[in-house]
Amino acid sequence: MAGPVKRSVTIAGHATSVSLEPVFWAALDRAAAEDAIPVNALVARIDAVRIEAVDPPNLTSALRVWLFERFAGEQVPPTPNPLP
């Protein structure tokens, strides 16, 4: 499994870095395309919900959870087991 990839996103006019594994970036790109909005707009939408929480998680965690909840019912290809 590939490690996290850092990308810059803009939220409310401010650039911030987010580190996610490639599978999460692909899911974020897919969700944005399905909603017909830019990735930055989707991240801003998720961030707006995140900061309303009583104890807000960090943005990266909020993105992972949101993506998991969005695509939870779908079949995920198994990760190859590196152990013999």
Biopython code that builds the backbone (N, CA, C, O; Angstrom):
import numpy as np
from Bio.PDB.StructureBuilder import StructureBuilder

atoms = [
    (1, "MET", "N", (0.852, -1.174, 0.000)),
    (1, "MET", "CA", (0.000, 0.000, 0.000)),
    (1, "MET", "C", (0.896, 1.235, 0.000)),
    (1, "MET", "O", (1.879, 1.311, 0.738)),
    (2, "ALA", "N", (0.541, 2.180, -0.828)),
    (2, "ALA", "CA", (1.322, 3.414, -0.928)),
    (2, "ALA", "C", (1.063, 4.314, 0.275)),
    (2, "ALA", "O", (-0.043, 4.347, 0.815)),
    (3, "GLY", "N", (2.083, 5.032, 0.680)),
    (3, "GLY", "CA", (1.971, 5.951, 1.809)),
    (3, "GLY", "C", (1.239, 7.220, 1.416)),
    (3, "GLY", "O", (0.878, 7.412, 0.255)),
    (4, "PRO", "N", (1.026, 8.080, 2.397)),
    (4, "PRO", "CA", (0.293, 9.327, 2.153)),
    (4, "PRO", "C", (0.963, 10.224, 1.120)),
    (4, "PRO", "O", (2.187, 10.265, 0.989)),
    (5, "VAL", "N", (0.111, 10.940, 0.393)),
    (5, "VAL", "CA", (0.543, 11.916, -0.600)),
    (5, "VAL", "C", (0.005, 13.264, -0.151)),
    (5, "VAL", "O", (-1.183, 13.402, 0.143)),
    (6, "LYS", "N", (0.879, 14.250, -0.101)),
    (6, "LYS", "CA", (0.476, 15.590, 0.338)),
    (6, "LYS", "C", (0.033, 16.410, -0.865)),
    (6, "LYS", "O", (0.734, 16.494, -1.874)),
    (7, "ARG", "N", (-1.157, 17.018, -0.737)),
    (7, "ARG", "CA", (-1.659, 17.929, -1.760)),
    (7, "ARG", "C", (-2.143, 19.193, -1.082)),
    (7, "ARG", "O", (-2.530, 19.187, 0.087)),
    (8, "SER", "N", (-2.113, 20.261, -1.829)),
    (8, "SER", "CA", (-2.606, 21.534, -1.313)),
    (8, "SER", "C", (-4.055, 21.719, -1.750)),
    (8, "SER", "O", (-4.403, 21.478, -2.907)),
    (9, "VAL", "N", (-4.891, 22.148, -0.815)),
    (9, "VAL", "CA", (-6.288, 22.470, -1.116)),
    (9, "VAL", "C", (-6.556, 23.871, -0.590)),
    (9, "VAL", "O", (-5.884, 24.342, 0.327)),
    (10, "THR", "N", (-7.536, 24.525, -1.174)),
    (10, "THR", "CA", (-7.891, 25.868, -0.748)),
    (10, "THR", "C", (-9.263, 25.834, -0.096)),
    (10, "THR", "O", (-10.238, 25.371, -0.688)),
    (11, "ILE", "N", (-9.320, 26.334, 1.136)),
    (11, "ILE", "CA", (-10.566, 26.394, 1.893)),
    (11, "ILE", "C", (-10.757, 27.837, 2.325)),
    (11, "ILE", "O", (-9.907, 28.403, 3.012)),
    (12, "ALA", "N", (-11.862, 28.424, 1.926)),
    (12, "ALA", "CA", (-12.179, 29.818, 2.281)),
    (12, "ALA", "C", (-11.025, 30.756, 1.925)),
    (12, "ALA", "O", (-10.694, 31.666, 2.685)),
    (13, "GLY", "N", (-10.427, 30.524, 0.777)),
    (13, "GLY", "CA", (-9.362, 31.399, 0.311)),
    (13, "GLY", "C", (-7.996, 31.142, 0.907)),
    (13, "GLY", "O", (-7.046, 31.864, 0.607)),
    (14, "HIS", "N", (-7.879, 30.121, 1.750)),
    (14, "HIS", "CA", (-6.601, 29.810, 2.393)),
    (14, "HIS", "C", (-6.115, 28.437, 1.951)),
    (14, "HIS", "O", (-6.864, 27.461, 1.994)),
    (15, "ALA", "N", (-4.868, 28.367, 1.529)),
    (15, "ALA", "CA", (-4.278, 27.088, 1.144)),
    (15, "ALA", "C", (-3.869, 26.317, 2.388)),
    (15, "ALA", "O", (-3.346, 26.883, 3.348)),
    (16, "THR", "N", (-4.116, 25.024, 2.352)),
    (16, "THR", "CA", (-3.684, 24.143, 3.430)),
    (16, "THR", "C", (-3.250, 22.826, 2.811)),
    (16, "THR", "O", (-3.723, 22.452, 1.738)),
    (17, "SER", "N", (-2.355, 22.129, 3.484)),
    (17, "SER", "CA", (-1.877, 20.837, 2.986)),
    (17, "SER", "C", (-2.648, 19.716, 3.653)),
    (17, "SER", "O", (-2.960, 19.765, 4.843)),
    (18, "VAL", "N", (-2.947, 18.707, 2.852)),
    (18, "VAL", "CA", (-3.627, 17.517, 3.358)),
    (18, "VAL", "C", (-2.839, 16.314, 2.871)),
    (18, "VAL", "O", (-2.500, 16.223, 1.691)),
    (19, "SER", "N", (-2.548, 15.395, 3.775)),
    (19, "SER", "CA", (-1.847, 14.157, 3.420)),
    (19, "SER", "C", (-2.827, 12.994, 3.520)),
    (19, "SER", "O", (-3.337, 12.684, 4.597)),
    (20, "LEU", "N", (-3.079, 12.364, 2.388)),
    (20, "LEU", "CA", (-3.962, 11.201, 2.324)),
    (20, "LEU", "C", (-3.316, 10.125, 1.459)),
    (20, "LEU", "O", (-2.534, 10.426, 0.557)),
    (21, "GLU", "N", (-3.642, 8.897, 1.738)),
    (21, "GLU", "CA", (-3.190, 7.801, 0.905)),
    (21, "GLU", "C", (-3.860, 7.933, -0.469)),
    (21, "GLU", "O", (-4.954, 8.487, -0.576)),
    (22, "PRO", "N", (-3.195, 7.420, -1.523)),
    (22, "PRO", "CA", (-3.753, 7.538, -2.871)),
    (22, "PRO", "C", (-5.188, 7.034, -3.011)),
    (22, "PRO", "O", (-5.970, 7.605, -3.771)),
    (23, "VAL", "N", (-5.539, 5.983, -2.296)),
    (23, "VAL", "CA", (-6.909, 5.463, -2.401)),
    (23, "VAL", "C", (-7.921, 6.507, -1.914)),
    (23, "VAL", "O", (-9.024, 6.588, -2.454)),
    (24, "PHE", "N", (-7.564, 7.301, -0.906)),
    (24, "PHE", "CA", (-8.468, 8.347, -0.421)),
    (24, "PHE", "C", (-8.523, 9.518, -1.395)),
    (24, "PHE", "O", (-9.588, 10.106, -1.587)),
    (25, "TRP", "N", (-7.383, 9.871, -2.019)),
    (25, "TRP", "CA", (-7.410, 10.930, -3.039)),
    (25, "TRP", "C", (-8.294, 10.513, -4.195)),
    (25, "TRP", "O", (-9.066, 11.320, -4.714)),
    (26, "ALA", "N", (-8.188, 9.248, -4.606)),
    (26, "ALA", "CA", (-9.016, 8.757, -5.715)),
    (26, "ALA", "C", (-10.495, 8.811, -5.338)),
    (26, "ALA", "O", (-11.332, 9.195, -6.156)),
    (27, "ALA", "N", (-10.817, 8.430, -4.109)),
    (27, "ALA", "CA", (-12.209, 8.470, -3.655)),
    (27, "ALA", "C", (-12.709, 9.908, -3.575)),
    (27, "ALA", "O", (-13.860, 10.183, -3.912)),
    (28, "LEU", "N", (-11.850, 10.826, -3.131)),
    (28, "LEU", "CA", (-12.229, 12.238, -3.055)),
    (28, "LEU", "C", (-12.461, 12.801, -4.459)),
    (28, "LEU", "O", (-13.424, 13.534, -4.681)),
    (29, "ASP", "N", (-11.587, 12.462, -5.402)),
    (29, "ASP", "CA", (-11.772, 12.894, -6.788)),
    (29, "ASP", "C", (-13.081, 12.345, -7.351)),
    (29, "ASP", "O", (-13.809, 13.056, -8.043)),
    (30, "ARG", "N", (-13.376, 11.086, -7.055)),
    (30, "ARG", "CA", (-14.612, 10.456, -7.542)),
    (30, "ARG", "C", (-15.843, 11.136, -6.956)),
    (30, "ARG", "O", (-16.791, 11.447, -7.677)),
    (31, "ALA", "N", (-15.823, 11.366, -5.636)),
    (31, "ALA", "CA", (-16.971, 12.008, -4.978)),
    (31, "ALA", "C", (-17.206, 13.408, -5.539)),
    (31, "ALA", "O", (-18.349, 13.803, -5.767)),
    (32, "ALA", "N", (-16.140, 14.150, -5.759)),
    (32, "ALA", "CA", (-16.274, 15.496, -6.320)),
    (32, "ALA", "C", (-16.860, 15.431, -7.730)),
    (32, "ALA", "O", (-17.730, 16.226, -8.084)),
    (33, "ALA", "N", (-16.385, 14.489, -8.523)),
    (33, "ALA", "CA", (-16.903, 14.337, -9.886)),
    (33, "ALA", "C", (-18.381, 13.948, -9.854)),
    (33, "ALA", "O", (-19.177, 14.479, -10.629)),
    (34, "GLU", "N", (-18.752, 13.029, -8.966)),
    (34, "GLU", "CA", (-20.153, 12.609, -8.857)),
    (34, "GLU", "C", (-21.049, 13.768, -8.440)),
    (34, "GLU", "O", (-22.198, 13.856, -8.870)),
    (35, "ASP", "N", (-20.519, 14.660, -7.597)),
    (35, "ASP", "CA", (-21.297, 15.813, -7.133)),
    (35, "ASP", "C", (-21.148, 17.018, -8.069)),
    (35, "ASP", "O", (-21.752, 18.067, -7.842)),
    (36, "ALA", "N", (-20.341, 16.859, -9.122)),
    (36, "ALA", "CA", (-20.096, 17.911, -10.118)),
    (36, "ALA", "C", (-19.580, 19.205, -9.487)),
    (36, "ALA", "O", (-20.021, 20.302, -9.830)),
    (37, "ILE", "N", (-18.638, 19.049, -8.558)),
    (37, "ILE", "CA", (-17.998, 20.194, -7.916)),
    (37, "ILE", "C", (-16.492, 19.954, -7.867)),
    (37, "ILE", "O", (-16.051, 18.806, -7.917)),
    (38, "PRO", "N", (-15.699, 21.014, -7.771)),
    (38, "PRO", "CA", (-14.250, 20.838, -7.635)),
    (38, "PRO", "C", (-13.903, 20.164, -6.290)),
    (38, "PRO", "O", (-14.653, 20.258, -5.318)),
    (39, "VAL", "N", (-12.764, 19.496, -6.268)),
    (39, "VAL", "CA", (-12.300, 18.854, -5.035)),
    (39, "VAL", "C", (-12.209, 19.881, -3.904)),
    (39, "VAL", "O", (-12.616, 19.594, -2.778)),
    (40, "ASN", "N", (-11.681, 21.074, -4.191)),
    (40, "ASN", "CA", (-11.579, 22.105, -3.152)),
    (40, "ASN", "C", (-12.940, 22.427, -2.547)),
    (40, "ASN", "O", (-13.048, 22.611, -1.335)),
    (41, "ALA", "N", (-13.968, 22.495, -3.367)),
    (41, "ALA", "CA", (-15.315, 22.795, -2.861)),
    (41, "ALA", "C", (-15.831, 21.660, -1.978)),
    (41, "ALA", "O", (-16.476, 21.905, -0.959)),
    (42, "LEU", "N", (-15.547, 20.419, -2.372)),
    (42, "LEU", "CA", (-15.977, 19.282, -1.559)),
    (42, "LEU", "C", (-15.239, 19.282, -0.221)),
    (42, "LEU", "O", (-15.850, 19.066, 0.826)),
    (43, "VAL", "N", (-13.933, 19.522, -0.254)),
    (43, "VAL", "CA", (-13.156, 19.573, 0.993)),
    (43, "VAL", "C", (-13.682, 20.697, 1.887)),
    (43, "VAL", "O", (-13.802, 20.517, 3.099)),
    (44, "ALA", "N", (-13.994, 21.846, 1.303)),
    (44, "ALA", "CA", (-14.536, 22.962, 2.088)),
    (44, "ALA", "C", (-15.879, 22.585, 2.715)),
    (44, "ALA", "O", (-16.155, 22.948, 3.858)),
    (45, "ARG", "N", (-16.703, 21.866, 1.978)),
    (45, "ARG", "CA", (-18.003, 21.421, 2.500)),
    (45, "ARG", "C", (-17.817, 20.473, 3.688)),
    (45, "ARG", "O", (-18.492, 20.605, 4.709)),
    (46, "ILE", "N", (-16.903, 19.525, 3.543)),
    (46, "ILE", "CA", (-16.617, 18.578, 4.625)),
    (46, "ILE", "C", (-16.025, 19.318, 5.822)),
    (46, "ILE", "O", (-16.357, 19.014, 6.968)),
    (47, "ASP", "N", (-15.158, 20.281, 5.560)),
    (47, "ASP", "CA", (-14.539, 21.061, 6.628)),
    (47, "ASP", "C", (-15.584, 21.866, 7.397)),
    (47, "ASP", "O", (-15.502, 21.969, 8.621)),
    (48, "ALA", "N", (-16.549, 22.428, 6.707)),
    (48, "ALA", "CA", (-17.595, 23.216, 7.367)),
    (48, "ALA", "C", (-18.388, 22.365, 8.349)),
    (48, "ALA", "O", (-18.737, 22.824, 9.437)),
    (49, "VAL", "N", (-18.673, 21.126, 7.964)),
    (49, "VAL", "CA", (-19.375, 20.207, 8.871)),
    (49, "VAL", "C", (-18.459, 19.824, 10.032)),
    (49, "VAL", "O", (-18.898, 19.750, 11.180)),
    (50, "ARG", "N", (-17.194, 19.585, 9.729)),
    (50, "ARG", "CA", (-16.213, 19.177, 10.746)),
    (50, "ARG", "C", (-16.109, 20.207, 11.861)),
    (50, "ARG", "O", (-16.125, 19.849, 13.039)),
    (51, "ILE", "N", (-16.003, 21.481, 11.502)),
    (51, "ILE", "CA", (-15.775, 22.496, 12.532)),
    (51, "ILE", "C", (-17.007, 22.773, 13.386)),
    (51, "ILE", "O", (-16.918, 23.465, 14.401)),
    (52, "GLU", "N", (-18.162, 22.234, 12.977)),
    (52, "GLU", "CA", (-19.381, 22.365, 13.784)),
    (52, "GLU", "C", (-19.430, 21.332, 14.913)),
    (52, "GLU", "O", (-20.244, 21.457, 15.827)),
    (53, "ALA", "N", (-18.579, 20.329, 14.859)),
    (53, "ALA", "CA", (-18.582, 19.272, 15.879)),
    (53, "ALA", "C", (-18.144, 19.827, 17.228)),
    (53, "ALA", "O", (-17.387, 20.795, 17.302)),
    (54, "VAL", "N", (-18.630, 19.204, 18.283)),
    (54, "VAL", "CA", (-18.262, 19.610, 19.640)),
    (54, "VAL", "C", (-16.753, 19.469, 19.838)),
    (54, "VAL", "O", (-16.108, 20.363, 20.387)),
    (55, "ASP", "N", (-16.206, 18.367, 19.397)),
    (55, "ASP", "CA", (-14.756, 18.120, 19.485)),
    (55, "ASP", "C", (-14.264, 17.770, 18.081)),
    (55, "ASP", "O", (-14.099, 16.593, 17.762)),
    (56, "PRO", "N", (-14.026, 18.787, 17.234)),
    (56, "PRO", "CA", (-13.709, 18.519, 15.831)),
    (56, "PRO", "C", (-12.421, 17.714, 15.647)),
    (56, "PRO", "O", (-11.403, 17.993, 16.280)),
    (57, "PRO", "N", (-12.485, 16.704, 14.761)),
    (57, "PRO", "CA", (-11.261, 15.974, 14.429)),
    (57, "PRO", "C", (-10.404, 16.848, 13.508)),
    (57, "PRO", "O", (-10.853, 17.895, 13.042)),
    (58, "ASN", "N", (-9.179, 16.413, 13.252)),
    (58, "ASN", "CA", (-8.381, 17.156, 12.275)),
    (58, "ASN", "C", (-8.977, 16.923, 10.884)),
    (58, "ASN", "O", (-9.743, 15.981, 10.679)),
    (59, "LEU", "N", (-8.625, 17.775, 9.946)),
    (59, "LEU", "CA", (-9.226, 17.727, 8.616)),
    (59, "LEU", "C", (-8.978, 16.392, 7.925)),
    (59, "LEU", "O", (-9.888, 15.836, 7.311)),
    (60, "THR", "N", (-7.771, 15.879, 8.017)),
    (60, "THR", "CA", (-7.463, 14.610, 7.358)),
    (60, "THR", "C", (-8.344, 13.491, 7.882)),
    (60, "THR", "O", (-8.869, 12.699, 7.099)),
    (61, "SER", "N", (-8.511, 13.415, 9.179)),
    (61, "SER", "CA", (-9.381, 12.387, 9.762)),
    (61, "SER", "C", (-10.817, 12.574, 9.310)),
    (61, "SER", "O", (-11.499, 11.602, 8.987)),
    (62, "ALA", "N", (-11.283, 13.817, 9.284)),
    (62, "ALA", "CA", (-12.653, 14.095, 8.852)),
    (62, "ALA", "C", (-12.861, 13.655, 7.407)),
    (62, "ALA", "O", (-13.915, 13.114, 7.072)),
    (63, "LEU", "N", (-11.869, 13.880, 6.546)),
    (63, "LEU", "CA", (-11.982, 13.461, 5.155)),
    (63, "LEU", "C", (-12.051, 11.949, 5.039)),
    (63, "LEU", "O", (-12.883, 11.422, 4.301)),
    (64, "ARG", "N", (-11.188, 11.245, 5.760)),
    (64, "ARG", "CA", (-11.195, 9.776, 5.705)),
    (64, "ARG", "C", (-12.534, 9.216, 6.165)),
    (64, "ARG", "O", (-13.097, 8.333, 5.518)),
    (65, "VAL", "N", (-13.045, 9.728, 7.285)),
    (65, "VAL", "CA", (-14.325, 9.238, 7.815)),
    (65, "VAL", "C", (-15.458, 9.551, 6.843)),
    (65, "VAL", "O", (-16.300, 8.693, 6.581)),
    (66, "TRP", "N", (-15.488, 10.766, 6.308)),
    (66, "TRP", "CA", (-16.541, 11.144, 5.372)),
    (66, "TRP", "C", (-16.521, 10.229, 4.151)),
    (66, "TRP", "O", (-17.568, 9.765, 3.700)),
    (67, "LEU", "N", (-15.331, 9.971, 3.620)),
    (67, "LEU", "CA", (-15.209, 9.094, 2.455)),
    (67, "LEU", "C", (-15.613, 7.669, 2.788)),
    (67, "LEU", "O", (-16.275, 7.009, 1.987)),
    (68, "PHE", "N", (-15.226, 7.195, 3.947)),
    (68, "PHE", "CA", (-15.622, 5.844, 4.353)),
    (68, "PHE", "C", (-17.141, 5.747, 4.430)),
    (68, "PHE", "O", (-17.735, 4.799, 3.916)),
    (69, "GLU", "N", (-17.766, 6.728, 5.071)),
    (69, "GLU", "CA", (-19.224, 6.705, 5.194)),
    (69, "GLU", "C", (-19.903, 6.809, 3.832)),
    (69, "GLU", "O", (-20.923, 6.160, 3.602)),
    (70, "ARG", "N", (-19.361, 7.603, 2.944)),
    (70, "ARG", "CA", (-19.954, 7.766, 1.606)),
    (70, "ARG", "C", (-19.907, 6.476, 0.802)),
    (70, "ARG", "O", (-20.878, 6.120, 0.135)),
    (71, "PHE", "N", (-18.781, 5.777, 0.866)),
    (71, "PHE", "CA", (-18.597, 4.605, 0.025)),
    (71, "PHE", "C", (-18.638, 3.286, 0.802)),
    (71, "PHE", "O", (-18.211, 2.256, 0.279)),
    (72, "ALA", "N", (-19.138, 3.297, 2.029)),
    (72, "ALA", "CA", (-19.102, 2.116, 2.899)),
    (72, "ALA", "C", (-19.815, 0.902, 2.311)),
    (72, "ALA", "O", (-19.382, -0.229, 2.534)),
    (73, "GLY", "N", (-20.873, 1.108, 1.581)),
    (73, "GLY", "CA", (-21.623, -0.025, 1.056)),
    (73, "GLY", "C", (-21.030, -0.656, -0.181)),
    (73, "GLY", "O", (-21.532, -1.677, -0.651)),
    (74, "GLU", "N", (-19.975, -0.076, -0.720)),
    (74, "GLU", "CA", (-19.390, -0.583, -1.954)),
    (74, "GLU", "C", (-18.322, -1.625, -1.682)),
    (74, "GLU", "O", (-17.657, -1.609, -0.647)),
    (75, "GLN", "N", (-18.178, -2.513, -2.619)),
    (75, "GLN", "CA", (-17.142, -3.537, -2.530)),
    (75, "GLN", "C", (-15.774, -2.897, -2.720)),
    (75, "GLN", "O", (-15.534, -2.205, -3.710)),
    (76, "VAL", "N", (-14.894, -3.129, -1.783)),
    (76, "VAL", "CA", (-13.530, -2.616, -1.873)),
    (76, "VAL", "C", (-12.621, -3.771, -2.248)),
    (76, "VAL", "O", (-12.687, -4.831, -1.626)),
    (77, "PRO", "N", (-11.772, -3.589, -3.253)),
    (77, "PRO", "CA", (-10.862, -4.680, -3.607)),
    (77, "PRO", "C", (-9.969, -5.030, -2.424)),
    (77, "PRO", "O", (-9.506, -4.139, -1.712)),
    (78, "PRO", "N", (-9.726, -6.308, -2.209)),
    (78, "PRO", "CA", (-8.873, -6.689, -1.073)),
    (78, "PRO", "C", (-7.445, -6.188, -1.253)),
    (78, "PRO", "O", (-6.928, -6.108, -2.367)),
    (79, "THR", "N", (-6.828, -5.856, -0.131)),
    (79, "THR", "CA", (-5.429, -5.453, -0.130)),
    (79, "THR", "C", (-4.591, -6.724, -0.117)),
    (79, "THR", "O", (-4.834, -7.610, 0.703)),
    (80, "PRO", "N", (-3.620, -6.831, -0.999)),
    (80, "PRO", "CA", (-2.773, -8.018, -0.992)),
    (80, "PRO", "C", (-2.095, -8.184, 0.368)),
    (80, "PRO", "O", (-1.600, -7.214, 0.942)),
    (81, "ASN", "N", (-2.076, -9.382, 0.865)),
    (81, "ASN", "CA", (-1.459, -9.683, 2.144)),
    (81, "ASN", "C", (0.049, -9.848, 1.943)),
    (81, "ASN", "O", (0.483, -10.771, 1.254)),
    (82, "PRO", "N", (0.858, -8.950, 2.545)),
    (82, "PRO", "CA", (2.303, -9.057, 2.330)),
    (82, "PRO", "C", (2.947, -10.202, 3.107)),
    (82, "PRO", "O", (4.110, -10.535, 2.880)),
    (83, "LEU", "N", (2.197, -10.797, 4.012)),
    (83, "LEU", "CA", (2.766, -11.890, 4.802)),
    (83, "LEU", "C", (2.590, -13.218, 4.060)),
    (83, "LEU", "O", (1.569, -13.431, 3.406)),
    (84, "PRO", "N", (3.587, -14.116, 4.160)),
    (84, "PRO", "CA", (3.479, -15.413, 3.467)),
    (84, "PRO", "C", (2.439, -16.306, 4.087)),
    (84, "PRO", "O", (2.230, -17.426, 3.620)),
]
sb = StructureBuilder()
sb.init_structure("model")
sb.init_model(0)
sb.init_chain("A")
sb.init_seg("    ")
for serial, (resi, resn, name, xyz) in enumerate(atoms, 1):
    if name == "N":
        sb.init_residue(resn, " ", resi, " ")
    sb.init_atom(name, np.array(xyz, "f"), 0.0, 1.0, " ", f" {name:<3s}", serial, name[0])
structure = sb.get_structure()
